[in-house]
Amino acid sequence: MLTQQMETPGEAVAAATQAQKLSTNEAIVSEPSAKLKALLMERAARAGVNVYEMGSGGYAVGWWARSREVPDLRALSRCLTQLGVAA
């Protein structure tokens, strides 16, 4: 007769914890924002708009004789949309 082997609760908890760590890996979570940032920077460069990453985590957007500081990617996207760069 075959008997089923059951894992001890400690092993199951350790496996679940490991699976959770893998699913929330920073590379996985931050990938969409990195892609968005690259897309916005590329579109801005093609349109002649300068975008610089700042040490505070925000961005400085410069065009013609104007400049604007925006705090995050969402604000950068809105700013570039207002300039007709990002759709």
Backbone as ProteinMPNN parsed JSONL, in Angstrom:
{"seq_chain_A": "MLTQQMETPGEAVAAATQAQKLSTNEAIVSEPSAKLKALLMERAARAGVNVYEMGSGGYAVGWWARSREVPDLRALSRCLTQLGVAA", "coords_chain_A": {"N_chain_A": [[0.839, -1.178, 0.0], [0.553, 2.205, -0.835], [1.599, 5.14, 0.72], [0.781, 8.517, 1.204], [3.054, 11.154, 1.274], [3.254, 13.856, 3.404], [4.024, 17.24, 3.574], [5.712, 18.932, 6.178], [4.233, 21.525, 8.198], [5.986, 23.701, 8.455], [7.689, 23.553, 6.223], [5.892, 23.99, 4.16], [5.053, 26.586, 4.687], [7.462, 27.927, 4.386], [7.893, 27.49, 1.656], [5.714, 28.871, 0.559], [6.313, 31.459, 1.389], [8.684, 31.883, -0.007], [7.679, 31.767, -2.637], [6.07, 34.037, -2.626], [7.996, 36.035, -2.329], [9.318, 35.78, -4.775], [7.295, 36.515, -6.557], [6.943, 39.181, -5.996], [9.241, 40.418, -6.688], [11.516, 43.057, -7.128], [12.423, 43.684, -9.7], [10.442, 42.639, -11.312], [8.165, 44.047, -10.505], [8.884, 46.742, -10.92], [9.311, 46.916, -13.629], [7.255, 47.762, -15.563], [7.147, 50.57, -15.046], [9.725, 51.323, -15.712], [9.723, 50.787, -18.43], [7.774, 52.617, -19.276], [9.041, 55.017, -18.586], [11.27, 54.942, -20.318], [9.948, 55.018, -22.788], [8.641, 57.533, -22.674], [10.862, 59.241, -22.473], [12.112, 58.737, -24.906], [10.186, 59.613, -26.771], [10.074, 62.305, -26.066], [12.681, 63.12, -26.69], [12.686, 62.782, -29.465], [10.945, 64.803, -30.153], [12.35, 67.018, -29.527], [12.397, 67.882, -26.922], [13.879, 68.348, -23.835], [14.52, 66.092, -21.238], [15.372, 65.544, -17.971], [16.506, 63.441, -15.403], [16.117, 63.955, -11.976], [17.824, 64.232, -8.814], [16.022, 64.128, -6.744], [14.125, 62.375, -7.491], [12.293, 63.277, -9.227], [11.591, 64.933, -12.385], [13.112, 67.124, -14.751], [11.872, 69.16, -17.192], [12.574, 70.553, -20.244], [12.056, 72.943, -22.78], [12.371, 74.968, -25.591], [12.668, 78.164, -24.382], [11.756, 77.593, -21.923], [11.1, 75.869, -18.84], [10.221, 73.147, -16.696], [9.552, 71.555, -13.62], [8.725, 68.311, -12.653], [7.156, 65.972, -10.437], [6.965, 63.112, -10.714], [6.567, 60.073, -12.768], [3.932, 60.025, -13.727], [3.167, 62.705, -13.682], [5.082, 63.629, -15.455], [4.25, 62.388, -17.812], [1.762, 63.685, -18.17], [2.666, 66.314, -18.508], [4.21, 66.11, -20.867], [2.181, 65.359, -22.588], [0.644, 67.686, -22.635], [2.406, 69.242, -24.016], [2.198, 68.134, -26.452], [3.684, 65.929, -27.058], [3.559, 63.288, -25.939], [1.067, 60.828, -26.26]], "CA_chain_A": [[0.0, 0.0, 0.0], [1.315, 3.439, -0.908], [1.143, 6.207, 1.611], [1.154, 9.84, 0.729], [3.892, 11.917, 2.17], [2.796, 15.223, 3.57], [5.058, 18.146, 4.038], [5.451, 19.525, 7.482], [3.743, 22.894, 8.015], [7.104, 24.638, 8.313], [8.161, 23.519, 4.842], [4.865, 24.605, 3.316], [5.098, 28.027, 4.934], [8.692, 28.42, 3.771], [7.681, 27.488, 0.207], [4.786, 29.964, 0.253], [7.055, 32.708, 1.574], [9.592, 31.99, -1.149], [6.876, 32.08, -3.821], [5.641, 35.43, -2.506], [9.161, 36.87, -2.613], [9.575, 35.735, -6.208], [6.253, 37.227, -7.299], [7.04, 40.615, -5.727], [10.601, 40.819, -6.958], [11.545, 44.456, -7.573], [12.587, 43.747, -11.15], [9.15, 42.344, -11.919], [7.227, 45.11, -10.168], [9.279, 48.042, -11.459], [9.515, 46.848, -15.076], [6.363, 48.642, -16.339], [7.518, 51.976, -14.902], [10.96, 51.526, -16.477], [9.333, 50.839, -19.843], [7.083, 53.887, -19.484], [10.047, 56.076, -18.541], [12.042, 54.877, -21.555], [9.072, 55.455, -23.871], [8.44, 58.982, -22.573], [12.141, 59.901, -22.762], [12.343, 58.595, -26.343], [9.266, 60.516, -27.473], [10.498, 63.681, -25.793], [13.905, 63.378, -27.446], [12.316, 62.933, -30.874], [10.247, 66.077, -30.327], [13.247, 68.112, -29.17], [12.158, 68.291, -25.541], [14.877, 67.769, -22.947], [14.02, 65.561, -19.975], [16.476, 65.137, -17.105], [16.131, 62.849, -14.119], [16.686, 64.717, -10.874], [18.171, 63.45, -7.635], [14.86, 64.028, -5.865], [13.208, 61.388, -8.033], [11.446, 63.936, -10.21], [12.152, 65.167, -13.711], [13.129, 68.493, -15.244], [11.481, 69.157, -18.599], [12.959, 71.824, -20.843], [11.764, 73.143, -24.196], [12.622, 76.347, -25.989], [13.231, 78.95, -23.272], [10.943, 77.28, -20.746], [11.405, 74.61, -18.141], [9.249, 72.778, -15.665], [9.937, 70.41, -12.803], [7.58, 67.462, -12.335], [7.582, 65.074, -9.353], [6.968, 61.665, -10.969], [6.282, 59.673, -14.149], [2.565, 60.406, -14.097], [3.204, 64.133, -13.988], [5.874, 63.768, -16.672], [3.376, 62.008, -18.913], [0.799, 64.779, -18.371], [3.402, 67.479, -19.028], [4.543, 65.858, -22.263], [0.929, 65.368, -23.328], [0.297, 69.092, -22.832], [3.303, 69.778, -25.035], [1.904, 67.461, -27.701], [4.719, 64.934, -27.285], [3.064, 61.949, -25.586], [-0.396, 60.713, -26.445]], "C_chain_A": [[0.885, 1.242, 0.0], [0.728, 4.459, 0.055], [1.607, 7.53, 1.05], [2.029, 10.511, 1.765], [3.362, 13.335, 2.221], [3.951, 16.066, 4.075], [4.699, 18.652, 5.42], [5.007, 20.964, 7.273], [4.866, 23.907, 7.82], [7.618, 24.693, 6.892], [7.167, 24.192, 3.906], [4.88, 26.121, 3.471], [6.338, 28.624, 4.278], [8.538, 28.487, 2.249], [6.755, 28.625, -0.209], [5.477, 31.314, 0.379], [8.004, 32.942, 0.415], [8.838, 32.371, -2.423], [6.423, 33.54, -3.801], [6.804, 36.371, -2.827], [9.449, 36.906, -4.106], [8.553, 36.531, -6.995], [6.289, 38.729, -7.066], [8.455, 41.114, -5.9], [10.595, 42.22, -7.557], [11.68, 44.578, -9.085], [11.266, 43.51, -11.863], [8.198, 43.513, -11.712], [7.6, 46.413, -10.854], [9.417, 48.045, -12.977], [8.553, 47.743, -15.865], [6.735, 50.122, -16.222], [8.805, 52.276, -15.661], [10.656, 51.616, -17.968], [8.649, 52.162, -20.168], [8.077, 55.029, -19.515], [10.85, 56.097, -19.837], [11.215, 55.378, -22.744], [8.891, 56.97, -23.856], [9.717, 59.738, -22.93], [12.428, 59.858, -24.265], [11.456, 59.56, -27.13], [9.657, 61.972, -27.28], [11.728, 64.035, -26.618], [13.592, 63.581, -28.928], [11.648, 64.271, -31.162], [11.124, 67.272, -29.952], [13.027, 68.659, -27.774], [13.184, 67.579, -24.665], [14.227, 67.311, -21.65], [15.217, 65.045, -19.193], [15.926, 64.549, -15.818], [16.842, 63.618, -13.017], [16.961, 63.801, -9.693], [17.005, 63.255, -6.689], [13.864, 62.974, -6.325], [12.272, 61.968, -9.071], [12.175, 64.112, -11.529], [12.111, 66.655, -14.016], [12.873, 68.417, -16.745], [11.803, 70.528, -19.166], [12.647, 71.848, -22.33], [11.829, 74.634, -24.477], [13.258, 77.104, -24.839], [12.467, 78.697, -21.982], [11.439, 75.995, -20.097], [10.356, 74.391, -17.057], [9.799, 71.583, -14.899], [8.673, 69.637, -12.448], [8.041, 66.383, -11.353], [7.692, 63.591, -9.694], [6.62, 61.371, -12.425], [4.895, 60.088, -14.614], [2.509, 61.879, -14.488], [4.024, 64.405, -15.247], [5.03, 63.442, -17.902], [2.365, 63.112, -19.207], [1.469, 66.001, -18.992], [3.723, 67.293, -20.501], [3.298, 65.821, -23.136], [0.49, 66.796, -23.613], [1.17, 69.743, -23.91], [3.074, 69.128, -26.4], [2.907, 66.374, -28.046], [4.195, 63.528, -27.058], [1.551, 61.922, -25.729], [-0.988, 59.801, -25.408]], "O_chain_A": [[1.856, 1.317, 0.753], [-0.488, 4.604, 0.173], [2.698, 7.638, 0.489], [1.774, 10.443, 2.968], [3.059, 13.935, 1.19], [4.745, 15.629, 4.908], [3.526, 18.777, 5.773], [5.368, 21.572, 6.266], [4.696, 24.878, 7.083], [7.953, 25.77, 6.4], [7.561, 24.883, 2.966], [4.735, 26.851, 2.491], [6.275, 29.7, 3.684], [9.003, 29.44, 1.623], [6.993, 29.274, -1.227], [5.249, 32.21, -0.433], [8.119, 34.059, -0.089], [9.307, 33.204, -3.199], [6.396, 34.2, -4.84], [6.624, 37.379, -3.511], [9.789, 37.959, -4.645], [8.898, 37.16, -7.996], [5.724, 39.485, -7.857], [8.831, 42.131, -5.317], [9.756, 42.531, -8.403], [11.106, 45.487, -9.685], [11.0, 44.114, -12.903], [7.501, 43.921, -12.641], [6.716, 47.127, -11.329], [9.627, 49.109, -13.558], [9.005, 48.437, -16.776], [6.644, 50.855, -17.207], [8.96, 53.371, -16.201], [11.254, 52.42, -18.684], [8.91, 52.761, -21.211], [7.982, 55.915, -20.365], [11.085, 57.167, -20.397], [11.735, 56.084, -23.607], [8.977, 57.618, -24.899], [9.662, 60.761, -23.613], [12.93, 60.829, -24.831], [11.923, 60.24, -28.044], [9.582, 62.775, -28.211], [11.809, 65.127, -27.182], [14.172, 64.457, -29.57], [11.763, 64.81, -32.263], [10.683, 68.417, -30.051], [13.431, 69.784, -27.476], [13.34, 66.36, -24.741], [13.468, 68.06, -21.033], [15.981, 64.214, -19.684], [14.998, 65.092, -15.218], [18.036, 63.898, -13.119], [16.388, 62.716, -9.594], [17.0, 62.305, -5.906], [12.877, 62.704, -5.641], [11.535, 61.231, -9.727], [13.231, 63.522, -11.761], [11.195, 67.361, -13.595], [13.565, 67.704, -17.471], [11.36, 71.547, -18.635], [12.936, 70.893, -23.052], [11.383, 75.451, -23.671], [14.318, 76.697, -24.364], [12.527, 79.502, -21.053], [12.099, 75.164, -20.721], [9.707, 75.322, -16.582], [10.438, 70.705, -15.479], [7.681, 70.213, -12.003], [9.182, 65.927, -11.424], [8.44, 62.871, -9.033], [6.405, 62.286, -13.22], [4.712, 60.46, -15.773], [1.891, 62.252, -15.485], [3.7, 65.308, -16.018], [5.095, 64.144, -18.911], [2.134, 63.442, -20.37], [0.915, 66.64, -19.886], [3.533, 68.211, -21.3], [3.349, 66.212, -24.302], [0.015, 67.091, -24.709], [0.743, 70.659, -24.613], [3.686, 69.528, -27.39], [2.981, 65.94, -29.196], [4.373, 62.661, -27.913], [0.856, 62.87, -25.366], [-2.199, 59.58, -25.4]]}, "name": "protein", "num_of_chains": 1, "seq": "MLTQQMETPGEAVAAATQAQKLSTNEAIVSEPSAKLKALLMERAARAGVNVYEMGSGGYAVGWWARSREVPDLRALSRCLTQLGVAA"}
